[in-house]
Amino acid sequence: MRSIWKGSIGFGLVSIPVKLYSAVQTSSLDLDMLDSRDHAHIKFQRVNENTKKEVPYDKIVKGYKWDEDYVIVEDADFEAAAPEKSKVIEIENFVDIASVNPMYYETSYYTEPETKNNKAYALLLEALKKSGKAGLARFVLRSTESMCIVHPVDKDIVVTRIRFMQQIRDQEELKLNDKIEVSKKELDMGLALINQYAEPLDLSKYKDEYHNELLKLIEAKAKGKRPTIKKLKPKAAKSDDLYDQLMNSLQVKKGA
């Protein structure tokens, strides 16, 4: 793995130098865009809208529209805007990790201490485990300020970026009806169904099956075979009554 950020985690008056590494990787197939006529690669070019000529990457700068012109923003400007946030993940307070709504999660990064035997790193890791808390912090990554939670995962301190509250859309935009009444009998049956399907979380049981099936289809086409297209068989409900549907669901699970 290659580090994508170097700085430190601020923990009170303690500073822990760390590197960040992406903790996630894509599992999707790498599909190229081709011209359907001759299967030539489609190339994307950075073209100057005035000269219509391609612009070398080292000649491209970032600009912010101001009146009728642009203000050029350089790398040094991003750091000058908040130098402490560009180099430090400063923990501002500690929260219960369960209190963070999953809607706020974005992506996670492993941390690695600059020195192998860093006692402050080991202390923070153990303290987070014992307390059940996560640090809430802000930092700048790739010229963008992010909120994050600092939390333990096995032997590592993980930094997980989370969204700001203003990035979550208001539910008032949805046409929802919160006046629908559910009977006690239906609710009890719904709870029974949830309990019957409940089990400890084990994500290792779940694989990206669509990825594998698509790869099989590609391999078949590569060998000149006609892929078999699976047809969905809709399950017809035996009854329109919600209670009956829940009851039948329980029976299906018992017989599974």
C-alpha positions in Angstrom: 0.0 0.0 0.0 1.1 3.6 -0.7 0.4 6.3 1.8 -1.9 9.1 0.5 -1.4 11.6 3.4 1.2 12.4 6.1 0.5 14.3 9.2 -0.4 13.6 12.8 -3.4 12.8 15.0 -3.8 15.4 17.7 -5.0 13.9 21.0 -5.0 16.7 23.7 -1.4 17.9 23.9 -0.2 14.6 22.4 0.8 14.5 18.7 1.1 11.2 17.0 2.8 11.3 13.5 0.9 9.0 11.1 0.5 8.1 7.5 -2.9 7.4 5.9 -3.6 4.5 3.6 -6.8 3.7 1.8 -8.6 0.9 3.6 -11.0 0.1 0.8 -10.6 -1.2 -2.8 -13.0 -1.5 -5.7 -14.4 -4.9 -6.7 -16.0 -3.9 -9.9 -14.7 -5.1 -13.3 -12.4 -2.7 -15.2 -14.4 -2.1 -18.3 -12.9 0.1 -21.1 -14.9 2.4 -23.3 -14.7 1.4 -27.0 -16.0 2.5 -30.4 -18.6 -0.1 -31.3 -17.5 0.0 -34.9 -13.9 -1.1 -34.6 -13.4 -1.6 -30.8 -10.8 1.2 -30.6 -10.2 2.8 -27.2 -12.1 6.0 -26.5 -9.6 8.6 -25.3 -10.5 11.6 -23.2 -8.5 14.7 -23.9 -8.1 17.9 -21.9 -8.8 20.5 -24.6 -8.5 24.3 -24.6 -12.0 25.6 -25.5 -10.4 28.5 -27.4 -7.6 26.9 -29.4 -9.2 23.4 -29.5 -5.8 21.9 -28.8 -4.9 19.4 -26.0 -3.4 21.0 -22.9 -0.4 19.2 -21.2 -1.3 18.1 -17.7 1.5 20.3 -16.2 -0.1 23.4 -17.7 -3.5 22.9 -16.0 -4.3 25.0 -13.0 -7.4 25.4 -10.8 -9.4 28.6 -10.9 -12.4 30.1 -9.1 -14.9 32.1 -11.1 -14.8 35.7 -9.9 -17.0 38.2 -11.7 -16.0 37.8 -15.4 -12.5 36.4 -14.7 -10.8 33.6 -12.7 -8.7 33.7 -9.6 -6.0 31.0 -9.9 -5.8 28.8 -6.7 -2.4 27.2 -6.2 -1.4 24.2 -4.0 0.2 26.6 -1.4 -3.2 28.4 -1.1 -5.0 25.3 0.0 -2.5 24.8 2.8 -2.4 28.5 3.7 -6.2 28.5 4.2 -5.9 26.2 7.2 -2.3 24.9 7.7 -3.2 23.1 10.9 -6.0 21.1 9.2 -3.7 20.2 6.3 -1.3 18.5 8.6 -3.2 17.5 11.7 -6.3 15.3 12.4 -7.2 17.2 15.6 -9.6 15.2 17.8 -12.1 17.8 19.1 -14.2 15.5 21.2 -15.2 11.9 21.8 -18.6 10.4 20.9 -20.3 7.0 21.1 -19.6 5.4 17.7 -23.1 4.0 17.7 -24.5 7.5 17.7 -23.1 8.2 14.2 -25.9 7.5 11.7 -24.6 5.2 8.9 -25.9 7.8 6.4 -22.9 9.9 7.3 -20.2 7.4 6.5 -18.1 7.9 3.4 -14.8 6.0 3.2 -12.1 4.7 5.6 -8.4 4.9 5.9 -5.9 2.9 7.9 -3.3 4.8 9.9 0.3 3.8 10.5 2.5 5.4 13.0 5.7 7.0 11.6 7.7 5.0 14.1 7.0 1.3 14.8 7.1 1.5 18.6 4.9 4.6 19.2 3.6 4.4 22.7 1.1 7.3 22.2 -0.4 5.4 19.3 -0.7 2.2 21.3 -2.3 4.2 24.2 -4.9 5.9 22.0 -5.8 2.6 20.4 -6.2 0.8 23.7 -8.1 3.8 25.3 -10.6 3.9 22.3 -11.2 0.1 22.7 -11.7 0.3 26.4 -14.0 3.4 26.3 -16.1 2.3 23.3 -15.7 5.9 22.1 -14.6 7.4 18.8 -12.7 10.7 18.3 -14.5 13.3 16.2 -12.2 15.4 14.1 -11.7 17.6 11.0 -8.9 17.6 8.5 -8.0 18.5 4.9 -7.4 15.8 2.4 -6.9 16.6 -1.3 -7.8 20.3 -0.8 -11.2 19.3 0.7 -12.1 19.7 4.4 -13.6 16.5 5.8 -15.1 15.5 9.1 -14.0 12.1 10.4 -14.3 9.7 13.3 -11.1 8.1 14.7 -11.9 4.6 15.9 -10.2 1.3 16.6 -10.4 -1.7 14.2 -8.5 -4.7 15.6 -4.8 -3.6 15.8 -5.2 -0.3 13.9 -6.6 3.2 14.4 -8.9 3.9 11.5 -9.9 7.3 10.2 -13.4 7.2 8.6 -14.5 10.3 6.7 -18.1 11.3 7.4 -20.4 13.8 5.7 -21.2 17.2 7.1 -24.8 17.6 8.3 -25.7 20.0 5.4 -24.8 17.3 2.9 -27.7 15.2 4.1 -31.0 16.1 2.3 -34.0 17.0 4.3 -36.7 14.2 4.4 -39.4 16.9 4.0 -38.7 16.7 0.3 -40.2 13.2 0.2 -43.8 12.4 0.0 -44.1 10.3 3.1 -47.2 9.4 5.1 -46.5 8.9 8.8 -50.2 8.6 9.7 -50.6 5.0 8.5 -51.7 2.8 11.4 -50.2 -0.6 12.0 -52.2 -3.0 14.2 -50.5 -4.7 17.3 -51.1 -8.1 15.6 -49.2 -7.0 12.5 -46.4 -5.3 14.5 -45.9 -8.4 16.7 -45.7 -10.6 13.6 -43.2 -8.1 12.0 -41.0 -8.3 15.2 -41.2 -12.1 15.2 -40.0 -12.2 11.6 -37.1 -9.8 12.4 -36.1 -12.0 15.4 -36.3 -15.2 13.3 -33.8 -13.7 10.7 -31.6 -12.1 13.3 -28.0 -13.4 13.7 -24.6 -12.0 14.6 -23.0 -9.9 11.8 -20.5 -11.9 9.7 -19.7 -10.0 6.5 -17.2 -12.7 5.4 -20.3 -14.8 4.3 -21.2 -12.2 1.7 -19.4 -11.9 -1.6 -19.8 -9.7 -4.7 -21.7 -12.4 -6.6 -22.7 -10.1 -9.4 -19.0 -9.4 -10.2 -18.3 -13.1 -10.4 -21.4 -13.9 -12.5 -20.5 -11.0 -14.9 -17.0 -12.4 -15.3 -18.3 -15.8 -16.1 -20.5 -14.3 -18.8 -17.5 -12.5 -20.2 -15.4 -15.6 -20.2 -18.2 -17.5 -22.0 -18.4 -14.8 -24.7 -14.6 -14.8 -25.1 -14.8 -18.6 -25.9 -17.6 -18.0 -28.5 -20.3 -19.4 -26.3 -23.8 -17.9 -26.0 -24.3 -16.9 -22.4 -27.3 -18.3 -20.6 -29.6 -15.4 -19.4 -31.2 -16.1 -16.1 -34.9 -15.1 -16.0 -36.4 -13.7 -12.8 -39.3 -15.6 -11.5 -41.6 -13.3 -9.7 -43.0 -14.7 -6.5 -46.7 -14.4 -6.3 -48.1 -13.4 -2.9 -50.7 -15.9 -1.7 -52.6 -13.1 0.0 -53.0 -9.3 -0.2 -53.4 -9.2 3.6 -50.2 -7.9 5.3 -50.6 -10.2 8.3 -51.0 -13.3 6.1 -47.8 -12.3 4.1 -45.9 -12.0 7.4 -47.2 -15.3 8.6 -46.2 -17.0 5.3 -42.8 -15.5 5.5 -42.3 -17.0 9.0 -43.3 -20.4 7.6 -40.9 -20.1 4.7 -38.0 -19.3 7.0 -38.8 -22.3 9.2 -38.8 -24.6 6.3 -35.5 -23.2 4.8 
